[in-house]
Amino acid sequence: MAGPAERRAAAVDELHAELLRAGESHSRARAVLAGAFDEQTLLALLCRSLPVAFLEELAATPPWNERPLILARLVLNPRAPRALGLRLVGSLHWRELADVAATMRVAGAVRLRAEALLRDQLPDMRFGDRITLARIATPALLGLLLRDAESRVVLAALEIARLREEDLLTAVR
């Protein structure tokens, strides 16, 4: 008897095979989306290389296009087109923006947009969120976090492996 993990893996495999058969047909991608599956299955599926038609249809289909975690996985998908990523990145929460900014397989323009959005949100972020961001920040954000008024944010930024000597020197000056 298969457990829940095995059943979910089988469902993801079946859905993935169906999408590969559908190819770049938007109508077939819509038909797959009309099927019954849960959010966890969809999240697992989005970690795989999928047809662009399916990614575009998913981004346009409620209720999936209203869920930030689904949108983040869409942007992080290896086949996501740059235009789709740029369109969706503005809908992400700060934690997903940090993931997008730090992921090298995402188009450069999408990463830069995610960093710019994080930079804009930084003054309004809660203290604990700034500490968490400092632990995962990209070099472009580290300079700002090293100048934070809260010492614990600065300490978290000092511990990150991405910290470069020039970032530290700029912050000290």
C-alpha positions as CSV (number, residue, x, y, z in Angstrom):
1,M,0.0,0.0,0.0
2,A,1.5,3.4,-1.1
3,G,1.8,6.1,1.5
4,P,0.9,9.8,1.0
5,A,4.4,10.7,-0.3
6,E,4.3,7.9,-2.9
7,R,0.8,8.9,-4.0
8,R,1.8,12.5,-4.4
9,A,5.0,11.6,-6.3
10,A,2.8,9.4,-8.6
11,A,0.3,12.2,-9.1
12,V,3.2,14.7,-10.0
13,D,4.7,12.2,-12.4
14,E,1.3,11.6,-14.1
15,L,0.6,15.3,-14.3
16,H,4.1,16.0,-15.7
17,A,3.7,13.3,-18.3
18,E,0.3,14.7,-19.3
19,L,1.8,18.2,-19.7
20,L,4.7,16.9,-21.8
21,R,2.2,15.3,-24.1
22,A,0.2,18.5,-24.3
23,G,3.4,20.4,-25.4
24,E,3.0,24.0,-26.2
25,S,-0.8,23.8,-26.8
26,H,-2.5,26.5,-24.7
27,S,-5.9,24.7,-25.0
28,R,-4.4,21.4,-23.8
29,A,-2.7,23.2,-21.0
30,R,-6.0,24.8,-19.9
31,A,-7.6,21.3,-20.0
32,V,-4.9,20.0,-17.7
33,L,-5.4,23.0,-15.3
34,A,-9.1,22.2,-15.2
35,G,-8.3,18.8,-13.7
36,A,-8.5,18.3,-9.9
37,F,-5.2,18.5,-8.1
38,D,-4.1,20.2,-4.9
39,E,-1.6,23.1,-4.3
40,Q,1.1,20.8,-2.9
41,T,1.0,18.7,-6.1
42,L,1.2,21.8,-8.2
43,L,4.1,23.2,-6.2
44,A,6.0,19.9,-6.6
45,L,5.2,20.0,-10.4
46,L,6.6,23.5,-10.8
47,C,10.0,22.4,-9.7
48,R,10.2,20.5,-13.0
49,S,10.8,21.7,-16.5
50,L,7.4,22.4,-18.0
51,P,6.0,23.6,-21.3
52,V,5.9,27.4,-21.5
53,A,2.2,27.3,-22.6
54,F,1.3,25.6,-19.2
55,L,3.3,28.2,-17.3
56,E,1.5,31.1,-19.1
57,E,-1.9,29.5,-18.6
58,L,-1.2,28.9,-14.9
59,A,-0.2,32.5,-14.4
60,A,-3.6,33.5,-15.9
61,T,-5.8,31.1,-14.1
62,P,-7.6,31.8,-10.8
63,P,-7.2,30.7,-8.0
64,W,-3.5,29.8,-8.8
65,N,-2.6,33.2,-10.0
66,E,-3.6,34.7,-6.7
67,R,-1.2,32.6,-4.6
68,P,2.2,34.1,-4.0
69,L,3.9,30.7,-3.5
70,I,2.6,29.4,-6.8
71,L,3.7,32.6,-8.5
72,A,7.1,32.4,-6.9
73,R,7.6,28.8,-8.2
74,L,6.4,29.9,-11.6
75,V,9.1,32.6,-11.7
76,L,11.7,30.2,-10.4
77,N,10.8,27.5,-13.0
78,P,13.7,26.8,-15.3
79,R,11.5,27.3,-18.4
80,A,9.8,30.5,-17.3
81,P,10.2,33.2,-20.0
82,R,11.7,36.5,-18.9
83,A,8.6,38.4,-19.8
84,L,6.5,36.2,-17.6
85,G,8.9,36.5,-14.7
86,L,9.0,40.3,-15.0
87,R,5.2,40.4,-15.0
88,L,4.8,38.2,-12.0
89,V,7.7,39.3,-9.8
90,G,5.8,42.4,-8.6
91,S,3.2,40.1,-7.0
92,L,5.7,38.2,-4.7
93,H,6.2,38.7,-1.0
94,W,9.6,39.8,0.2
95,R,10.8,36.2,1.1
96,E,10.0,34.9,-2.4
97,L,11.6,38.1,-3.9
98,A,14.8,37.2,-2.0
99,D,14.7,33.7,-3.4
100,V,14.3,35.0,-7.0
101,A,17.1,37.6,-6.5
102,A,19.5,34.9,-5.3
103,T,18.7,32.2,-7.9
104,M,21.2,32.2,-10.8
105,R,18.9,30.2,-13.2
106,V,16.4,33.1,-13.3
107,A,16.9,35.7,-16.0
108,G,19.1,38.5,-15.0
109,A,16.4,41.2,-15.6
110,V,14.0,39.3,-13.3
111,R,16.7,39.0,-10.6
112,L,17.4,42.7,-10.9
113,R,13.7,43.6,-10.6
114,A,13.4,41.4,-7.5
115,E,16.4,43.2,-5.9
116,A,14.9,46.6,-6.8
117,L,11.6,45.7,-5.2
118,L,13.3,44.4,-2.1
119,R,15.3,47.6,-1.9
120,D,12.1,49.6,-2.1
121,Q,10.4,47.5,0.6
122,L,13.4,47.6,3.0
123,P,12.5,50.7,4.9
124,D,9.0,49.3,5.7
125,M,10.1,45.8,6.6
126,R,9.7,44.5,10.1
127,F,12.8,44.1,12.3
128,G,12.8,40.3,12.2
129,D,12.2,40.2,8.5
130,R,15.2,42.5,8.0
131,I,17.4,40.1,10.0
132,T,16.2,37.1,8.0
133,L,16.8,39.0,4.7
134,A,20.3,39.9,5.9
135,R,21.1,36.2,6.2
136,I,20.1,35.5,2.6
137,A,20.7,38.8,0.9
138,T,22.4,39.2,-2.4
139,P,25.5,41.5,-2.6
140,A,23.4,44.3,-4.0
141,L,21.3,44.4,-0.9
142,L,24.0,43.7,1.7
143,G,25.3,47.3,1.4
144,L,22.0,48.6,2.6
145,L,21.6,46.1,5.3
146,L,25.1,46.8,6.6
147,R,23.9,50.4,7.2
148,D,20.8,49.4,9.1
149,A,20.1,51.3,12.3
150,E,19.6,48.0,14.2
151,S,22.9,46.2,15.2
152,R,21.3,42.7,15.0
153,V,20.5,43.3,11.3
154,V,24.1,44.4,10.7
155,L,25.5,41.4,12.6
156,A,23.3,39.0,10.5
157,A,24.6,40.7,7.3
158,L,28.2,40.4,8.5
159,E,27.8,36.6,8.9
160,I,26.7,35.9,5.3
161,A,29.1,34.1,3.0
162,R,28.3,36.5,0.1
163,L,29.8,39.5,2.0
164,R,32.6,41.0,-0.1
165,E,35.4,43.1,1.3
166,E,34.4,46.1,-0.7
167,D,30.8,45.9,0.8
168,L,32.3,46.0,4.2
169,L,34.7,48.8,3.5
170,T,31.9,50.9,1.9
171,A,29.7,50.3,5.0
172,V,32.5,51.3,7.4
173,R,33.2,54.5,5.5
